[in-house]
């Protein structure tokens, strides 16, 4: 039940942060999810980070680095699957430096690092 709550909370919060970022960047309301007001990618990443931090006894830095790598992997898999099965590209990083087929790039890995660090701080406060 706890992981379901984390998934829902992460999906809602992730959608809000992503939509705010996109809207500022595009200077208009820009939501890019196939489920209104929810991002399964952020929900899954949130639950995965919680699991990683809870069950893997590692340093704070290791948690953040591995968490960011796992979140980037989730973003890659989600991007590939959405193009393959939904025939839709929800994000396109092909114009960004060090991108991989437009699904992931260095800038967004850095964003995942920041989000993993924030989530690790929240985790410490909750546990």
CORCORBEL-V442006 format. One record per pair of residues at least 12 apart in sequence whose C-alpha atoms are under 7 Angstrom apart, sorted by sequence separation. I is the first residue (numbers start at 1). J is the second residue. D is the distance in Angstrom with one decimal. If there is no record, write none. Layout:
# CORCORBEL-V442006
I J D
I J D
This chain:
# CORCORBEL-V442006
19 31 5.0
93 105 6.5
49 67 6.0
15 37 6.1
15 38 5.3
15 39 5.1
79 103 5.5
12 37 6.4
14 39 6.3
12 38 4.9
45 71 5.7
11 38 5.1
12 39 6.5
76 103 5.4
11 39 4.6
14 42 5.2
76 104 5.9
11 40 5.5
45 74 7.0
75 104 6.8
11 42 4.9
10 42 5.6
11 43 3.8
72 104 6.9
10 43 4.3
41 74 7.0
9 43 6.9
41 75 6.8
8 43 5.9
7 43 4.1
10 46 5.3
7 44 5.7
41 78 6.9
72 109 6.1
7 46 6.1
6 46 6.4
7 47 5.4
72 112 7.0
6 47 5.6
68 109 6.7
71 112 6.6
3 47 5.7
68 112 5.0
68 113 4.9
65 113 6.7
68 116 5.9
64 113 6.4
67 116 6.0
64 116 5.3
64 117 5.5
33 90 6.9
32 90 5.8
